[in-house]
Amino acid sequence: MSFFVGLITGLAVGLALIVGFVRSENARSKLRSELLDWLNQHLTKLWPYVDAAASGLIKASVEPVLEQYRPFILSSLKFSKFTLGTVAPQFTGVSIIEDGGSGITMELEMSWDGNPSIILGIKTRFGVSLPVQVKDIGFTGVFRLIFKPLVPEFPCFGAVCYSLRQKKKMDFTLKVIGGDISAIPGLDDAIQETIRNAVEDSITWPVRKVVPILPGDYSDLELKPVGILEVKLVQAKALTNKDFIGKSDPFAKLYIRPLPDKTKTSKIINNDLNPIWNEHFEFVVEDASTQHLVVKVYDDEGLQASELLGCAQVKLSELEPGKVKDVWLKLVKDLEVQRDNKNRGQVHLELLYCPFGVENDLVNPFSSDFSMTSLEKVLKSGANGTEINGSGNEITQKRREVIVRGVLSVTVISADDLPMVDLMGKADPFVTVTMKKSEMTNKTRVVNNCLNPVWNQTFDFVVEDGLHDMLIIEVWDHDTFGKFCGSIAFSQLSPQDYMGRCILTLTRVILEGEYKDCFQLDEAKSGRLNLQLKWTAQHVYRDS
């Protein structure tokens, strides 16, 4: 990482001349070719000096970064040796973007198949010390250099920002000197993930490092928050079972940047391949045009390392500010692999992106006096609230919370194409309607000997906290000789009576007021439920 500090400082004078040339030169294709040749020739010449000067600096600056990402299995992670080797990187592409006269952005595609000598001295929590060599490094990526502000004095710009704009490939292998790293389960994966996260998050755009060239205040070039992403982790379905006995115990990790203090972790749902979390998380966004929300679902293994069940991501650029987006994401093994045809399940999210500074322009579906800036907890007026200013500092003011209380009317209209469960080829279906938080339950009448039943029954529920509650609708086959009776809990029903379910948050009905829709049954071979939901608000306001 600090290698680029030394490299940029060493080439600053030459790049200043290039910047001046760029502003007056029209023949861009010729410039790119000449610039690449110039950069590669000079970098090759400078490389032995860069190695000698930068290796110690990199070691000193990267170790604290690695410490932030150090996995629990390790008690210590430090460099015992670090040199960049004899092979210089090669620049393979260049593009130059003028920034309206206030600066110039240069993007350089770099390829490096290096031969560095990097040895990590690690110590596990079991007291085992191992020297681990990082070898066979292959890297391809696009680096962004921003020369800003442009000034009328040499070298024509006040500072340089550098960042990894895009990582195309980063490969390396780990080898225990005099041993086998696989002898300690999970160690190889833990160190690999630590290195990748540390490198990518500490330098990947929108993170940028600012190198002052001329004296001045360049704090405006540093990374700043631009908005808040509200995320409701609703549920997952059809997860892969990794356990030999029973089922997986899934939990999820969510992040925009994989820093430990910025990563959110859900609760663990034991022995369930279709977990319901219904948890809310909040993330700071620094660049909505390039950042992603990443979701990784794991199987908890107790004292052992958790096993990844699948992962998914959402581009923040696909979200419309101020509008809730309801998405089902297909889980894949690796976000870098484009094709993954194996069914690893899906995860259900509700997303709301709220940029800073435009809160008053967002439409509030609840009240004309409030604008929605947080789906889950705070609806604040334009005059009152807790805001973050342009410098990223929090300004605390009096704010008003809204508890979304109301009456939910659920009409179970009908079902189509229910699965056959009786020996005679039909079923005797009925539906249970349950509010998750209060556990209030109602059930429809039984429709005998029918796979396309019609009920047209309506149930009303008083909901105390609509944004955090859920509706669970289950279809059962009535068994005359089974265990069910009106006074016995539904959990006592025998497994063969269960036909499938739909799980709904109340977000949509709160936003729309009323809607009718058809929902596919989960955990069933076939079947659809036709429902109508209506919301009558009875908000409770309180100052905090």
FENLINRA-V722773 format. One record per residue. N is the residue number from 1. SS is DSSP state (helix for helix, strand for strand, loop for the rest). PSI is psi in whole degrees, -180 to 180 (999 if undefined). OMEGA is omega as a letter, one per 40 degrees, with the letter a starting at -180 (* if undefined). Layout:
<<N & SS & PSI & OMEGA> <N & SS & PSI & OMEGA>>
This chain:
<<1 & loop & -54 & i> <2 & loop & -13 & i> <3 & helix & -39 & a> <4 & helix & -28 & i> <5 & helix & -50 & i> <6 & helix & -41 & a> <7 & helix & -46 & a> <8 & helix & -42 & i> <9 & helix & -42 & a> <10 & helix & -30 & a> <11 & helix & 6 & a> <12 & helix & -44 & a> <13 & helix & -45 & i> <14 & helix & -40 & i> <15 & helix & -32 & i> <16 & helix & -42 & i> <17 & helix & -38 & i> <18 & helix & -43 & i> <19 & helix & -46 & i> <20 & helix & -39 & i> <21 & helix & -39 & a> <22 & helix & -40 & a> <23 & helix & -22 & a> <24 & helix & -5 & a> <25 & loop & 132 & i> <26 & loop & -25 & a> <27 & loop & 81 & a> <28 & helix & -39 & a> <29 & helix & -41 & i> <30 & helix & -39 & i> <31 & helix & -44 & a> <32 & helix & -46 & a> <33 & helix & -46 & i> <34 & helix & -39 & a> <35 & helix & -43 & i> <36 & helix & -47 & i> <37 & helix & -44 & a> <38 & helix & -47 & a> <39 & helix & -46 & a> <40 & helix & -41 & i> <41 & helix & -47 & a> <42 & helix & -34 & i> <43 & helix & -38 & i> <44 & helix & -41 & i> <45 & helix & -39 & a> <46 & helix & -17 & a> <47 & helix & -46 & i> <48 & helix & -35 & a> <49 & helix & -37 & i> <50 & helix & -43 & i> <51 & helix & -48 & a> <52 & helix & -39 & a> <53 & helix & -35 & a> <54 & helix & -25 & a> <55 & helix & -48 & a> <56 & helix & -37 & i> <57 & helix & -42 & i> <58 & helix & -46 & a> <59 & helix & -44 & a> <60 & helix & -34 & a> <61 & helix & -28 & a> <62 & helix & -32 & a> <63 & helix & -45 & i> <64 & helix & -32 & i> <65 & helix & -45 & i> <66 & helix & -35 & a> <67 & helix & -34 & i> <68 & helix & -30 & a> <69 & helix & 1 & a> <70 & loop & 125 & a> <71 & loop & 159 & a> <72 & loop & -30 & a> <73 & loop & -19 & a> <74 & strand & 140 & i> <75 & strand & -17 & i> <76 & strand & 141 & i> <77 & strand & 104 & a> <78 & strand & 162 & i> <79 & strand & 130 & i> <80 & strand & -18 & i> <81 & strand & 140 & i> <82 & strand & 114 & i> <83 & strand & 153 & a> <84 & loop & -9 & i> <85 & loop & -169 & a> <86 & loop & -7 & a> <87 & loop & 119 & a> <88 & loop & 149 & i> <89 & loop & 160 & i> <90 & strand & 133 & i> <91 & strand & 127 & a> <92 & strand & -6 & i> <93 & strand & 154 & i> <94 & strand & 140 & i> <95 & strand & 147 & a> <96 & strand & 130 & a> <97 & strand & 123 & i> <98 & strand & 137 & a> <99 & loop & 66 & i> <100 & loop & 26 & i> <101 & loop & -13 & a> <102 & loop & -14 & i> <103 & strand & 173 & i> <104 & strand & 133 & i> <105 & strand & 128 & i> <106 & strand & 128 & i> <107 & strand & 124 & a> <108 & strand & 123 & i> <109 & strand & 126 & a> <110 & strand & 142 & i> <111 & strand & 134 & a> <112 & strand & 114 & i> <113 & loop & 81 & a> <114 & loop & 171 & i> <115 & loop & 50 & a> <116 & loop & 162 & i> <117 & strand & 100 & a> <118 & strand & 121 & i> <119 & strand & 124 & i> <120 & strand & 130 & i> <121 & strand & 110 & a> <122 & strand & 154 & i> <123 & strand & 125 & i> <124 & strand & 166 & i> <125 & loop & -8 & i> <126 & loop & 3 & i> <127 & loop & 8 & a> <128 & loop & 128 & i> <129 & strand & 132 & a> <130 & strand & 136 & i> <131 & strand & 121 & a> <132 & strand & 122 & a> <133 & strand & 133 & i> <134 & strand & 117 & a> <135 & strand & 175 & i> <136 & strand & 49 & a> <137 & strand & 129 & i> <138 & strand & 125 & a> <139 & strand & 136 & i> <140 & strand & 130 & a> <141 & strand & 174 & i> <142 & strand & 121 & i> <143 & strand & 140 & i> <144 & strand & 128 & i> <145 & strand & 127 & i> <146 & strand & 118 & i> <147 & strand & 108 & a> <148 & strand & 142 & e> <149 & strand & 155 & i> <150 & strand & 134 & a> <151 & loop & 157 & a> <152 & loop & 34 & i> <153 & loop & 153 & a> <154 & loop & 135 & e> <155 & loop & 29 & i> <156 & loop & -3 & i> <157 & strand & 152 & a> <158 & strand & -32 & a> <159 & strand & 164 & i> <160 & strand & 129 & i> <161 & strand & 138 & i> <162 & strand & 147 & a> <163 & strand & 153 & i> <164 & strand & 103 & a> <165 & strand & -36 & a> <166 & strand & 130 & i> <167 & strand & 116 & i> <168 & strand & -36 & i> <169 & strand & 138 & i> <170 & strand & 103 & a> <171 & strand & 143 & i> <172 & strand & 162 & i> <173 & strand & 155 & i> <174 & strand & 138 & i> <175 & strand & 128 & i> <176 & strand & 124 & a> <177 & loop & 117 & a> <178 & loop & 17 & a> <179 & loop & -171 & a> <180 & loop & 122 & a> <181 & helix & -23 & i> <182 & helix & -6 & i> <183 & helix & -24 & i> <184 & loop & 107 & a> <185 & loop & 134 & i> <186 & loop & -9 & a> <187 & helix & -45 & a> <188 & helix & -48 & a> <189 & helix & -40 & a> <190 & helix & -44 & a> <191 & helix & -41 & i> <192 & helix & -47 & a> <193 & helix & -38 & i> <194 & helix & -48 & a> <195 & helix & -46 & a> <196 & helix & -46 & a> <197 & helix & -42 & a> <198 & helix & -46 & a> <199 & helix & -49 & a> <200 & helix & -45 & a> <201 & helix & -26 & a> <202 & helix & -13 & a> <203 & helix & -7 & a> <204 & strand & 135 & i> <205 & loop & 135 & e> <206 & loop & 2 & i> <207 & loop & 135 & i> <208 & loop & 147 & i> <209 & strand & 131 & a> <210 & strand & 124 & i> <211 & strand & 105 & i> <212 & strand & 137 & i> <213 & loop & -45 & i> <214 & loop & 152 & i> <215 & loop & 141 & i> <216 & loop & 173 & i> <217 & loop & 116 & a> <218 & loop & 28 & a> <219 & helix & -24 & i> <220 & helix & -14 & i> <221 & helix & -11 & a> <222 & loop & 164 & a> <223 & loop & 134 & i> <224 & loop & 149 & i> <225 & loop & 144 & a> <226 & loop & -7 & a> <227 & strand & 179 & i> <228 & strand & 135 & i> <229 & strand & 120 & i> <230 & strand & 130 & a> <231 & strand & 127 & i> <232 & strand & 114 & i> <233 & strand & 105 & a> <234 & strand & -62 & a> <235 & strand & 177 & i> <236 & strand & 160 & i> <237 & strand & 153 & i> <238 & loop & 42 & i> <239 & loop & 157 & i> <240 & loop & 137 & i> <241 & loop & 117 & a> <242 & loop & -4 & a> <243 & loop & 143 & i> <244 & loop & -34 & i> <245 & loop & 125 & a> <246 & loop & -152 & a> <247 & loop & 169 & i> <248 & loop & 157 & i> <249 & strand & 82 & a> <250 & strand & 147 & i> <251 & strand & 166 & a> <252 & strand & 148 & i> <253 & strand & 136 & a> <254 & strand & 141 & i> <255 & strand & 157 & i> <256 & loop & -44 & i> <257 & loop & 134 & a> <258 & loop & 31 & i> <259 & loop & 141 & a> <260 & helix & -40 & a> <261 & helix & -4 & i> <262 & helix & 1 & i> <263 & loop & 132 & a> <264 & strand & 141 & a> <265 & strand & 132 & i> <266 & loop & 174 & i> <267 & loop & 160 & i> <268 & loop & 132 & i> <269 & loop & 111 & a> <270 & loop & 138 & i> <271 & loop & 52 & a> <272 & strand & 123 & i> <273 & loop & -1 & i> <274 & loop & 63 & a> <275 & loop & 149 & i> <276 & strand & 117 & i> <277 & strand & -53 & a> <278 & strand & 51 & a> <279 & strand & 147 & a> <280 & strand & 137 & i> <281 & strand & 157 & a> <282 & strand & 134 & a> <283 & strand & 144 & i> <284 & strand & 133 & i> <285 & strand & 132 & i> <286 & loop & -26 & i> <287 & loop & 97 & a> <288 & loop & -19 & a> <289 & loop & -21 & a> <290 & loop & -19 & a> <291 & loop & 160 & i> <292 & strand & 152 & i> <293 & strand & 125 & a> <294 & strand & 134 & i> <295 & strand & 126 & i> <296 & strand & 127 & a> <297 & strand & 129 & a> <298 & strand & 160 & i> <299 & strand & 119 & a> <300 & loop & 130 & a> <301 & loop & 24 & i> <302 & loop & -122 & a> <303 & loop & -21 & i> <304 & loop & 167 & i> <305 & loop & 137 & i> <306 & loop & 148 & a> <307 & strand & 132 & a> <308 & strand & 127 & i> <309 & strand & -29 & i> <310 & strand & 164 & a> <311 & strand & 163 & a> <312 & strand & 164 & i> <313 & strand & 157 & i> <314 & strand & 130 & i> <315 & strand & 128 & i> <316 & helix & -23 & i> <317 & helix & -17 & i> <318 & helix & -5 & a> <319 & loop & 135 & i> <320 & loop & 120 & a> <321 & loop & 133 & i> <322 & loop & 1 & a> <323 & loop & 129 & a> <324 & loop & 133 & i> <325 & strand & 125 & i> <326 & strand & 119 & a> <327 & strand & 144 & i> <328 & strand & 123 & a> <329 & strand & 132 & i> <330 & strand & 132 & i> <331 & loop & 138 & i> <332 & strand & 167 & a> <333 & loop & -39 & a> <334 & loop & 130 & a> <335 & loop & -21 & a> <336 & loop & -20 & a> <337 & loop & 124 & a> <338 & loop & -34 & a> <339 & loop & 126 & i> <340 & loop & 97 & a> <341 & loop & -8 & a> <342 & loop & 139 & i> <343 & loop & 109 & a> <344 & loop & 6 & i> <345 & loop & -179 & a> <346 & strand & 157 & i> <347 & strand & 141 & a> <348 & strand & 126 & a> <349 & strand & 152 & i> <350 & strand & 131 & a> <351 & strand & 142 & i> <352 & strand & 119 & i> <353 & strand & 126 & a> <354 & strand & 101 & i> <355 & strand & 149 & i> <356 & loop & 145 & i> <357 & loop & -6 & i> <358 & loop & 17 & a> <359 & helix & -38 & a> <360 & helix & -15 & i> <361 & helix & -9 & a> <362 & loop & 138 & a> <363 & loop & 129 & i> <364 & loop & 115 & a> <365 & loop & -8 & a> <366 & loop & -42 & a> <367 & loop & 143 & i> <368 & loop & -14 & a> <369 & loop & -6 & a> <370 & loop & 151 & i> <371 & strand & 136 & a> <372 & strand & 115 & i> <373 & loop & -13 & i> <374 & loop & 123 & a> <375 & loop & -32 & a> <376 & loop & -31 & a> <377 & loop & -28 & a> <378 & strand & 125 & i> <379 & strand & 113 & a> <380 & strand & 151 & i> <381 & loop & 166 & i> <382 & loop & -25 & a> <383 & loop & -28 & a> <384 & loop & 146 & i> <385 & loop & 176 & i> <386 & loop & 117 & a> <387 & strand & 165 & i> <388 & strand & 124 & a> <389 & loop & -177 & a> <390 & loop & -21 & i> <391 & loop & 3 & i> <392 & loop & 10 & a> <393 & loop & 142 & a> <394 & strand & 132 & i> <395 & strand & 113 & a> <396 & loop & 125 & i> <397 & loop & 174 & i> <398 & loop & 135 & i> <399 & loop & 155 & a> <400 & strand & 125 & i> <401 & strand & 147 & i> <402 & strand & 119 & i> <403 & strand & 116 & a> <404 & loop & 89 & a> <405 & loop & 148 & i> <406 & strand & -174 & i> <407 & strand & 126 & i> <408 & strand & 123 & i> <409 & strand & 122 & a> <410 & strand & 119 & i> <411 & strand & 115 & i> <412 & strand & 104 & a> <413 & strand & -60 & a> <414 & strand & 178 & i> <415 & strand & 153 & i> <416 & strand & 142 & i> <417 & loop & 46 & i> <418 & loop & 151 & a> <419 & loop & 149 & i> <420 & loop & 129 & a> <421 & loop & -19 & i> <422 & loop & 157 & i> <423 & loop & -28 & a> <424 & loop & 0 & i> <425 & loop & 8 & i> <426 & loop & -160 & i> <427 & loop & 166 & i> <428 & strand & 77 & a> <429 & strand & 148 & i> <430 & strand & 166 & a> <431 & strand & 137 & i> <432 & strand & 138 & a> <433 & strand & 118 & a> <434 & strand & 134 & i> <435 & strand & 127 & a> <436 & loop & -46 & a> <437 & loop & -46 & a> <438 & loop & -17 & a> <439 & loop & 21 & i> <440 & loop & 133 & a> <441 & strand & 138 & i> <442 & strand & 159 & i> <443 & strand & 151 & i> <444 & loop & 175 & i> <445 & loop & 165 & i> <446 & loop & 132 & i> <447 & strand & 112 & a> <448 & loop & 142 & i> <449 & loop & 54 & a> <450 & strand & 137 & i> <451 & loop & -2 & i> <452 & loop & 62 & a> <453 & loop & 154 & i> <454 & strand & 126 & i> <455 & strand & -51 & a> <456 & strand & 50 & i> <457 & strand & 139 & a> <458 & strand & 138 & i> <459 & strand & 137 & i> <460 & strand & 138 & i> <461 & strand & 133 & i> <462 & strand & 118 & a> <463 & strand & 122 & a> <464 & loop & -26 & a> <465 & loop & 82 & a> <466 & helix & -32 & a> <467 & helix & -13 & a> <468 & helix & 7 & a> <469 & loop & 168 & i> <470 & strand & 157 & i> <471 & strand & 123 & i> <472 & strand & 117 & a> <473 & strand & 119 & a> <474 & strand & 144 & i> <475 & strand & 131 & a> <476 & strand & 155 & i> <477 & strand & 120 & a> <478 & loop & 128 & i> <479 & loop & 109 & a> <480 & loop & -35 & a> <481 & loop & 13 & a> <482 & loop & -162 & a> <483 & loop & -10 & a> <484 & loop & 137 & i> <485 & loop & 167 & a> <486 & loop & -26 & a> <487 & loop & 1 & a> <488 & loop & 138 & a> <489 & loop & 149 & a> <490 & helix & -24 & i> <491 & helix & -14 & a> <492 & helix & -3 & i> <493 & loop & 144 & i> <494 & loop & 147 & a> <495 & helix & -33 & a> <496 & helix & -14 & i> <497 & helix & -20 & a> <498 & strand & 134 & a> <499 & strand & -24 & i> <500 & strand & 175 & a> <501 & strand & 162 & i> <502 & strand & 138 & i> <503 & strand & 123 & a> <504 & strand & 134 & i> <505 & strand & 168 & a> <506 & loop & 4 & a> <507 & helix & -48 & a> <508 & helix & -44 & a> <509 & helix & -31 & i> <510 & helix & -41 & a> <511 & helix & -40 & a> <512 & helix & -20 & a> <513 & loop & -44 & i> <514 & strand & 141 & i> <515 & strand & 159 & i> <516 & strand & 136 & a> <517 & strand & 166 & i> <518 & strand & 132 & a> <519 & strand & 132 & i> <520 & strand & 139 & i> <521 & loop & 128 & i> <522 & strand & 156 & i> <523 & loop & 30 & i> <524 & loop & 149 & i> <525 & loop & -29 & i> <526 & loop & 174 & i> <527 & loop & 142 & i> <528 & strand & 146 & i> <529 & strand & 134 & i> <530 & strand & 119 & a> <531 & strand & 154 & i> <532 & strand & 128 & a> <533 & strand & 141 & i> <534 & strand & 139 & a> <535 & strand & 129 & i> <536 & strand & 110 & a> <537 & strand & 144 & i> <538 & loop & 64 & a> <539 & loop & 147 & i> <540 & strand & 125 & a> <541 & strand & 144 & i> <542 & strand & 145 & i> <543 & strand & 143 & i> <544 & loop & 999 & *>>
